[in-house]
Amino acid sequence: MNIDMIEAAAGRIKGHARRTPLLTSPFVDKIAGRRVFLKPEALQHTGSFKFRGAWSALSALDAEAVKAGVIAFSSGNHAQGVALAAREHGASAVIVMPADAPAMKIENTRALGAEVVLYDRTTEDRDEIGARLAAERGLTLIKPFDEPQVIAGQGTIGLEIVEQAAELGANARDVLVCCGGGGLTSGIALALEAKAPAMRARPVEPVGFDDVTRSLATGQIQRNAQLAGSICDAIITPQPGDLTFPIMNRLCGAGITVTDEDCLRAMAVAFARLKIVLEPGGAIALAAALYHGDKIEGEDVIAVASGGNVDAEVFQRALSQYGNDA
C-alpha cells in the first residue's frame, strides 16, 4: 500500500463519489473546547464512506471479473457500497450480512439489486461463508477493509481532508476516525503521511470493542472477546486486519474508546447543530472530539463522520434522550 494507489483510486473515483465538505459550528466548538472540523461521509452515496472503497475495488477489476460478479460481507455499509458500485459497473453482487444488522441496511442492500445471504454473527464465520460462496460461484471477494484497493479508496478521504484543512486554516494535529477493521483509518493515515505529516490518524472505537486500541498499545493484533452488544454495529469487527494493522501500528496515534451513550449524544449534537443524521458508529469520532478532549492534541481537531444509516428507533432514542443537551 502506498500513496500512488490512493491517488490512482482518486482518479477513478472522481465524478462518481461525492467530495464531502468539512463542516463547522460554533456551538460544537463550545462543547469541545476547541475548533472541530467534521468530514460528513454520511452524505456520501449509500450514506457512508464505504462507496469509495467499493468503487475503487470494482473499477480496478478486469472485464471478466466484473462479468462474473462480486461478493462481499458486511453489517450494512460496505454491503450497500458494493451493491451500488456493482450495479453501476453492470456486475451482480452477493452480500453476506449478519441477521441482526439494522433492517434498513438489509433492505437498502436488496433494493440496490444485491442478493443478501444472512448469517448468525455469534455462531457463524462470515469469512468462511464468503470464501465458500466465492469459490462455488466464481465470484471476486471484496473484503470490507483488508483489501488494498478498498484501503486506497478510503484513503481518498485523507487527500480531501488535507486540501480542505489547508483551505479553511484548520490547525489540527489529530484526525479522529471511526474504526472497525481499520480500512478507513489506515487509508487516511497513509494519505496524511504523504501529504500532511504533521497530522496523524487516531482510531476511535466503542468501549468493550477496542481491538485496534489494544492492538496499538501492545504492538500485537488483539481480538474482541465478543462481537455483539454495542449499538455501533457498523464498526464491530473481530480484530484489525492483517494489512491494516501494520499501517496503523506505524502511523497512528493511540486509540480512543467511547461509550454508546456518548455516541447517542453526538448524534443529537450533529442533528441540532450541523443538520446531519449520523448512525452511532458514524458519530463515534465526533463523540471523541466533543467529550474526550483531554485525549486530543492540538488547538483544532478533525473528525470523520463515517456513516448515517441509522434505524428510526435508534435515531429517535438519541434525540429523545439527549436532544436537550445539544
C-alpha angles and dihedrals in degrees: 000000000000143000091268090065091049093049090047089051089050089056093051093044096049110114092016106062121050120249099230119209133234108250127205137185130182088218091057090046091054092054093046097043091228138054112288123201112194123202103205106206085164082085091058121106109287089017100278146065090256092090089070095058092041093052091045091053096043093046091053094057122099120245095261093053091049090050092050092052137232139261131206139173122221146141088237120291098068086041093059093042093053092043092055095041090049092049092051090050092049092246130134117239134204115195124195108208134176112254090232095056114124109284092232092058092050092047093047092050091054091045089057089060103261126136107238121212112191125210140175107256093201097054106021133063113233092196090058093046092048094047092048095050091044091054094044095049102030093244128156111241114226106195118211097237115345095074124099097223091047091051089048091053093050089048089066086077088063091053090053093046092054093050095043095045089055091049092051097040095243109173096198129158097178128053107193114212131191101238134203115143092350105251094124094040096048093044092052091044091056092049091049092048091056101036108024111015092174088069125071134193117242117197116223121201140171119268108264093022098067101129093140093047091050092043092053091048093052101031090233131094110265126194130222114248091221136022102207137046105081128092087224091086094154093066102038110115132155095244143329117292124263089238099038100046098062089051093049092043090055100041113021132089121231118302123253124215124211133189124241088244092058089050090054090048090051091050089056092049092048091052096044099041107024100027094231132124117230133182117228096259090044091054097048096094090050088049089055090050092049102041108020101050092138088070094052129085126212138042091266132035133201119212127189115220097205103190149358105198099126129154114243092243093058093044091050089050090055093049096043095048101038108015092105090054092060 
